[in-house]
Structure formats: C-alpha cells, structure tokens
Amino acid sequence: MRDIDYFAELWTSRKPTQAIGHTAELWDERAEEWVAKLGVDGTGNPTMTERVGQSTAYLLQRGLLTPATTVIDVGCGPGLHVLAIAPYVRRVVGLDFSKRFLEYGAGLAKRRGLANAEFIYGDFETMDLDTQGLAGAFDLAVSSLSPGVSSPVKIAKFARLSRAWCFNTSFAYVQDSENSDKPGRDGTGFYSLFNLLWLQGYYPETSYIDEIRPDSECRYGSVLWDLRKRDPR
C-alpha cells in the first residue's frame, strides 16, 4: 500500500541530472535576466504571465480574495502574484531572499499605488516563523514554483503561515528537451503533494494551467487545501 512515507520518499528521492544551488546570490544574479523577459504593456508595466492571471482568477472564483483577506506569497520573485492579488485583498506580503527581486516588486507596487502590498526579505527555509510573527498570521498562503516550498518538510512549514487556506503551484508536465532534467519538472512534487495531503486527512483541490512558450510547453498543477477541514484516515 502506498502510504505517507512512500509519497514523502518519492518527492525527495528524485535526483536531477543538474541540480541548482538555490542561494540568494544566485537569484540576485538571475533577477535581471528574469525581469528583462517579463515584457511590458502599453503603460510600461510588466505583463502578467498567463499563470499569474489564471491563478488569481481561480482564487477569486473560489471566494478566497476579499477586502478582508490577508495573503503571503512565499518565494515571490519579482512580485507578479503580489501585484495581481493586491487590488482584491486587505494586505498581501511577498517574501523572498533575493533583494533585487524585492526591490523590483516594491518599486512596481509603489508606481501602481498599491499601499497594501508589502515585500519582506528573508530565507524561508531557515527563518523562525514564530520569532518573525508570521506563524498563523495570514488567511491564505500562496507559493508558485518556489524551491523554498518543494518538499514535505517545507510544505509543512509553509502551511504554518496560514490559519485557513494554502495554495501551491508546481510543474505538472514540461515538454522542453533542454531543461527536462531540472528539479521538479516531471510532476513528482505536484503528484506527491496531492497524495500526502489526502492521506493526512485534507481535501485537496486541483486546477491546471497550460502555457505555450517559444521553446517549451508547460502544464502547471495547483493544489488548494483548507487547513480547517481535516479528517482521520
């Protein structure tokens, strides 16, 4: 029988051909390249990726983004999810350990007049949530393709941020020969997370986003779960 231990091991045992050392220094270096690829719209603002827009629309449809809602985005990168969510909620916080990404996101929030969008610096994997006053401080915790939320232990810590809902997006499928061996691109994390949550008594919901790029075809899988609804299994 496939149990919790099976899916925890499945998620953590995959050994990619080329592992990436996720450090603040690395992501500060990569930030300029990422920002350059975002593109701009007619007003000079970065265009939202299809993934960001569809994720926000899904959370709105589920009634999770309201004027009373507080949200945190872990591994927020350039802050696209923060900026997309901010118009609908009371407060949204973007957390990342790349100062360059945080500067970029904060600058955009200021130019757009989003006073309820906040960006804070920190390494999620090592930070003490209780000391930082972040444990249970939000109605919704969000993470999208973040290495900091990519294992059973990290997911458990991620869930401690919320008093209600959690929403995690990862790769479900990638058709891209050049990057097929990068961590997490075979859907293992998405598949394992759903099963781990189910076996722990939660009722995870799934949604999917397809994105066609010039050099790849991606399918993202999102898992949404309510921490307050849990039965023994």
C-alpha positions in Angstrom: 0.0 0.0 0.0 1.3 3.5 -0.9 1.3 5.5 2.3 2.6 8.8 3.6 6.2 7.5 3.8 6.0 6.3 0.2 5.0 9.7 -1.2 7.4 11.6 1.0 10.2 9.5 -0.3 9.0 9.8 -3.9 9.1 13.5 -3.6 12.6 13.8 -2.1 14.4 11.0 -3.8 14.4 12.3 -7.4 18.0 13.1 -8.4 18.1 15.5 -11.3 21.0 15.5 -13.7 21.7 19.1 -13.0 20.7 20.3 -9.5 20.6 24.1 -8.9 22.1 25.6 -5.8 19.3 27.9 -4.7 21.1 30.8 -3.0 20.3 34.5 -2.6 23.4 35.3 -4.6 22.3 33.1 -7.5 18.8 34.6 -7.6 20.1 38.1 -7.4 22.2 37.3 -10.4 19.3 35.8 -12.3 16.9 38.5 -11.4 18.0 40.9 -14.1 17.5 38.2 -16.7 14.1 37.3 -15.4 12.9 40.9 -15.3 14.1 41.5 -18.8 12.0 38.6 -20.1 8.8 39.8 -18.4 8.0 42.3 -21.1 5.9 45.5 -20.7 2.4 46.6 -21.6 1.3 49.9 -23.0 1.8 51.7 -19.8 5.3 50.4 -19.2 4.3 47.8 -16.6 5.4 44.2 -16.8 2.9 42.0 -18.5 1.5 39.3 -16.2 2.2 35.8 -17.3 -0.8 33.6 -18.1 0.0 31.5 -15.0 -0.3 34.6 -12.7 -3.5 35.8 -14.2 -5.2 32.4 -14.2 -4.1 31.6 -10.6 -5.5 34.9 -9.4 -8.8 34.3 -11.3 -9.1 30.9 -9.7 -8.6 32.2 -6.2 -11.2 35.0 -6.9 -13.7 32.4 -8.2 -13.2 30.3 -5.1 -14.0 33.4 -3.0 -10.6 33.5 -1.3 -9.6 37.0 -2.3 -11.8 39.6 -0.4 -11.3 43.0 1.1 -10.8 41.3 4.5 -8.2 38.7 3.3 -4.6 38.7 4.2 -2.2 36.8 2.0 1.5 35.9 1.9 3.4 34.7 -1.2 6.5 32.7 -0.3 9.3 32.9 -2.9 7.5 35.8 -4.5 10.3 36.6 -7.0 9.6 39.8 -8.9 6.2 40.1 -7.2 3.8 39.4 -10.0 1.4 37.4 -7.8 1.6 40.0 -5.1 0.7 42.8 -7.6 -2.1 40.7 -9.2 -3.6 39.9 -5.8 -3.2 43.3 -4.1 -6.3 45.0 -5.7 -8.6 42.4 -4.1 -7.4 42.0 -0.6 -6.7 43.9 2.6 -3.0 43.0 2.7 -0.5 40.9 0.7 3.1 40.2 1.7 5.8 39.0 -0.7 8.7 37.1 0.9 11.9 36.3 -0.9 15.7 36.2 -0.3 16.6 38.0 -3.5 16.9 41.6 -2.6 17.0 42.5 -6.3 13.6 40.9 -6.9 12.2 42.5 -3.8 13.4 46.0 -4.9 11.7 45.4 -8.3 8.4 44.3 -6.9 8.3 47.1 -4.3 9.1 49.6 -7.0 6.2 48.4 -9.1 3.8 48.4 -6.2 4.7 52.0 -5.4 4.2 53.1 -9.0 0.8 51.4 -9.1 -0.2 52.9 -5.8 -0.7 49.5 -4.1 -0.2 50.6 -0.5 -1.4 47.2 0.8 1.4 45.3 -1.0 4.5 44.7 1.2 7.8 43.0 0.4 10.0 41.5 3.1 13.4 39.9 2.9 14.1 36.5 4.4 15.2 33.0 3.8 12.0 31.0 4.3 13.8 27.7 4.8 15.9 28.9 7.8 13.7 31.7 9.3 11.8 31.2 12.6 8.1 31.9 11.8 7.2 32.5 15.4 10.0 34.9 16.1 9.1 36.8 12.9 5.5 36.9 13.8 4.5 35.1 10.7 3.1 31.8 12.1 -0.7 31.8 11.6 -0.7 35.4 10.5 -2.5 35.0 7.2 -5.8 33.8 5.8 -4.1 32.4 2.6 -0.5 31.3 2.0 0.5 31.2 -1.7 3.6 29.7 -3.4 4.3 29.3 -7.1 7.3 27.3 -8.4 9.3 28.2 -5.3 12.2 26.0 -4.3 11.6 27.0 -0.7 8.3 25.1 -0.8 9.3 22.0 -2.6 9.4 19.1 -0.1 7.2 17.6 2.6 9.1 19.4 5.4 9.0 22.7 3.5 5.2 22.3 2.8 4.5 21.7 6.5 6.4 24.9 7.4 4.6 26.7 4.6 1.2 25.7 6.0 2.1 27.1 9.4 1.9 30.6 7.8 -1.9 30.3 7.3 -4.9 30.0 9.6 -7.1 28.8 6.8 -6.1 28.2 3.1 -2.9 27.1 1.3 -2.3 27.3 -2.5 0.8 25.8 -4.1 1.6 25.7 -7.8 4.3 23.5 -9.4 5.1 21.8 -12.7 2.8 19.0 -13.7 4.3 18.5 -17.1 7.0 20.1 -19.2 7.9 19.4 -22.9 11.3 21.0 -23.1 14.3 18.9 -24.1 16.9 21.4 -22.9 15.5 21.7 -19.3 13.8 18.3 -18.8 16.3 17.4 -16.0 15.8 20.5 -13.9 14.4 19.8 -10.4 10.6 19.4 -10.1 9.8 19.4 -13.8 8.4 15.9 -14.0 5.3 16.5 -11.9 6.5 14.4 -9.0 6.1 17.3 -6.5 2.5 18.0 -7.6 1.5 14.4 -7.6 3.2 13.7 -4.2 1.7 16.8 -2.5 -1.8 15.9 -3.5 -1.5 12.4 -2.2 0.3 13.4 1.0 -2.5 15.9 1.8 -5.2 13.4 1.1 -3.5 10.7 3.3 -3.2 13.3 6.1 -7.0 13.9 6.1 -7.2 17.0 4.0 -9.4 17.5 0.9 -7.0 19.0 -1.7 -8.5 20.6 -4.8 -6.5 20.7 -8.1 -6.5 23.1 -11.0 -4.3 23.3 -14.2 -2.8 26.0 -16.3 -1.3 25.4 -19.8 1.3 27.8 -21.1 2.9 27.7 -24.5 6.3 29.4 -24.8 8.5 29.7 -27.9 10.8 27.0 -26.6 8.6 24.9 -24.3 5.1 23.7 -23.4 4.3 23.8 -19.7 1.4 22.5 -17.7 1.2 23.7 -14.2 -0.7 22.0 -11.4 -2.0 23.9 -8.4 -3.2 22.3 -5.1 -5.5 24.2 -2.8 -6.4 23.0 0.6 -8.3 24.2 3.7 -6.3 23.6 6.9 -9.5 23.7 8.9 -11.1 20.7 7.1 -9.2 17.5 8.1 -10.5 14.0 8.9 -8.5 11.0 10.2 -7.7 8.5 7.5 
